[in-house]
Amino acid sequence: MLTDDHLRISHFGATFNEKDVRGVCGIGKSTKEITEIGRFGIGFKSVFAFTDRPEIHSGSADFIIENYVKPRAAPAVRRDNNETVILIPFRQGDKTSKQEISDALSKLGTTSLLFLREINEIYWDGDGIQSGFYLRQSKTIDQDIQQVEMIEQNGQGQFDDQWLVFSRAVDKDDGRFGDYVEIAWSTSRNEIGTRRLGTVNSSPLVAFFPTVVETHLGFLIQGPYQTTPNRDNVARQDESNRTVFGRPDCS
């Protein structure tokens, strides 16, 4: 929910525990694994571009973060069972954050959800803005092959994209590194109703989210790559990235 003076974010994923509280308040202390979003422990700090005192209400935790790293108890807010609420109160006199966030949501794009298996929908609404949503629907059609439909609705109407996603498990020799390298082909329906593979104009390398690295392949490649802290680029000299890039059984 986006208003003139705050943004309220809500989700029903895993609730916070004590380690999560410490992780989100620290820098480089995330409790997440290598393949999980936010693993550097600094991704949440981006909210300080819009606020001085973000609030988190999750599980038994209700707290404000001050001075980037200092938690302080906060009054509870109304929320459903197992709901996590993050409140981003804008700075006093802020006249731009609401529109900036609204514009960013409308430009997020369906491919931002394509490889996020634990997130099926993003919906937003607010005072004086156009509501919208992104929806991810998937169907397994064969081992390690999924048909994924991405639906977007915004002020210009409703749009959908169809993708065929091929997955291959990746493991290091010691068994500690596991996830998937994935290839996604855009598909379209021809005049007799069958689907055919197509190419896309922009095909950035994806590390769960699209990066700035353009592959020029015409299809999307996604993997558990080590990224730079702001997740927009890939650490090309990282040893684990060499493992993902170079293993013959993942080509």
Secondary structure by P-SEA (a helix, b strand, c coil): cccccbbbbbbccccccaaaaaaaacccccccccccccccccccccccccccbbbbbcccbbbbbccccbbbbbccccccccbbbbbbbcccccccaaaaaaaaaaacccccccccccccbbbbbcccccccbbbbbbbbccccccbbbbbbbcccbbbbbbbbbbbbbbbcccccbbbbbbbbbbbbbccccbbbbbccccccccccccccccccccbbbbccccccccccccccccaaaaaaacccccc
